[in-house]
Amino acid sequence: MLVEIEETGLELQSLQNTKIAVIEAARKEKEIKANKDFFTLSLPKGEQRDIAILEETKMRISKPRALSMVI
C-alpha cells in the first residue's frame, strides 16, 4: 500500500511538472508572437535581393542543398 502511494505521488509530481512545462511553453510562444519584431532579423534590401537571387538559382542547380546552407 505504501509503495502504491509513493508511485501515485511520483506520477502526480510528473504530471504537475508536465503541466508547468506546457504552461511555460505557451507563455513563451505568446511572448514571441507579441514581440515578433524583436525576435526577427531585419535584413538590408541588398541582402534580401541577394537571397532572392540565390533562391532562384537554387532551383536550377543539380545539388541545391549546398546553396540552401549558404542562404
ZITA-V784733 format. One record per residue. N is the residue number from 0. RES is the residue in one small letter. PHI is phi in whole degrees, -180 to 180 (none if undefined). PSI is psi in whole degrees, -180 to 180 (* if undefined). D_CENTER is the distance of its C-alpha to the mean C-alpha in Angstrom with 2 decimals. Layout:
# ZITA-V784733
n	res	phi	psi	d_center
N	RES	PHI	PSI	D_CENTER
N	RES	PHI	PSI	D_CENTER
This chain:
# ZITA-V784733
n	res	phi	psi	d_center
0	m	none	-43	43.70
1	l	-64	-37	42.31
2	v	-65	-41	39.88
3	e	-64	-39	38.61
4	i	-65	-43	38.12
5	e	-64	-43	36.15
6	e	-63	-42	33.95
7	t	-64	-40	33.41
8	g	-63	-42	32.56
9	l	-66	-40	29.97
10	e	-65	-41	28.43
11	l	-63	-44	28.46
12	q	-62	-41	26.78
13	s	-63	-44	24.06
14	l	-64	-40	23.55
15	q	-64	-42	23.58
16	n	-63	-40	20.93
17	t	-64	-44	18.70
18	k	-61	-44	19.47
19	i	-61	-43	18.71
20	a	-64	-40	15.26
21	v	-66	-44	14.53
22	i	-62	-43	16.07
23	e	-65	-42	14.17
24	a	-63	-42	10.71
25	a	-65	-39	12.29
26	r	-64	-44	13.76
27	k	-64	-42	10.73
28	e	-63	-42	9.20
29	k	-64	-41	12.77
30	e	-64	-42	13.14
31	i	-63	-44	10.35
32	k	-64	-38	12.04
33	a	-70	-31	15.34
34	n	-115	42	14.82
35	k	-55	-42	13.03
36	d	-64	-33	15.66
37	f	-67	-34	15.13
38	f	-95	0	11.53
39	t	-109	149	12.52
40	l	-86	137	14.98
41	s	-100	118	18.38
42	l	-100	140	20.14
43	p	-62	155	23.91
44	k	-55	-39	25.57
45	g	-61	-42	26.95
46	e	-70	-37	23.64
47	q	-62	-41	22.33
48	r	-64	-44	25.59
49	d	-59	-43	25.24
50	i	-64	-41	21.86
51	a	-62	-42	23.52
52	i	-64	-44	26.46
53	l	-65	-38	24.47
54	e	-62	-42	22.59
55	e	-64	-42	26.09
56	t	-66	-36	27.49
57	k	-56	-36	24.84
58	m	-71	-17	26.29
59	r	-99	-8	29.73
60	i	-103	161	29.31
61	s	-76	-28	29.63
62	k	-127	81	26.60
63	p	-72	-15	23.82
64	r	-60	-42	21.15
65	a	-61	-42	22.60
66	l	-69	-35	22.49
67	s	-62	-38	18.84
68	m	-67	-32	18.08
69	v	-70	-41	20.27
70	i	-65	*	18.64
